[in-house]
Amino acid sequence: MNICGLEKLTITDYPGYVSCIVFTQGCNFNCPFCHNSSLIPFKKGTIKEEEVFAYLEKRKKILDGVVITGGEPLLQLNIKDFIKKIRDLGLKVKLDTNGSNYQMLKELLDEHLVDYIAMDIKNDMTNYEMLTGFKKYNFDSVKDVIKLIENSNIDYEFRTTIVKEYHNLDNIKNICEFISDKSKYYLQNYVDNENVLTKGLSGFTKLELKSMENILKEKYSNVAVRGL
């Protein structure tokens, strides 16, 4: 595992549970608004697995779970063994993913190794390649992963970070059309950050966000703007 960060305590990243966050190094997407752009390159991590598990062993009576994020965790070659070790400590696992590795996600679900999934949906069909930098990305694979998650027996959410320069109401409506109305779908407003790849991007105002949410809820009751 290429691990490059360990946030030792969070009460917000895994709903309802006290957790820590493990950051993996390397991502196959190149999103211009990514706050973790330093985690995109595929290079050697700075934290050894032994350090992570020493901490988890020490804190397993305080922690409920571990959030694995990145980067894209499902690109890690030994992600499954890593998760099994976490589960052996009696801890739950929340996985953050961009949904690009259907097969690995299916294996984790089939083997009941994940308790919660948060999948980022970057945009609608016509804008995926532009946002991710992933040439000739097959958008049908995004839909396949969404259905895989929706048909699992675990808790999950879908989410989209919305940026004024890349998203509008029509984009979000298009996304809503291929998500079940029983699925939690959150819009997360972009907050400017010095680490993003493209400078000068902007989020929406609270008034704009509330208006967007109200319009969407007329048809898509499962949509909510996070933080309003």
Secondary structure, 3 states (H helix, E strand, C coil): CCEEEEEEEECCCCCCCCEEEEEECCCCCCCCCCCCHHHCCCCCCCECHHHHHHHHHHHCCCCCEEEEECCCHHHCCCHHHHHHHHHHCCCEEEEEECCCCHHHHHHHHHCCCCCEEEEECCCCHHHHHHHHCCCCCCHHHHHHHHHHHHCCCCEEEEEEEECCCCCCHHHHHHHHCCCCCCCCEEEEECCCCCCCCCCCCCCCCHHHHHHHHHHHHCCCCCEEECCC
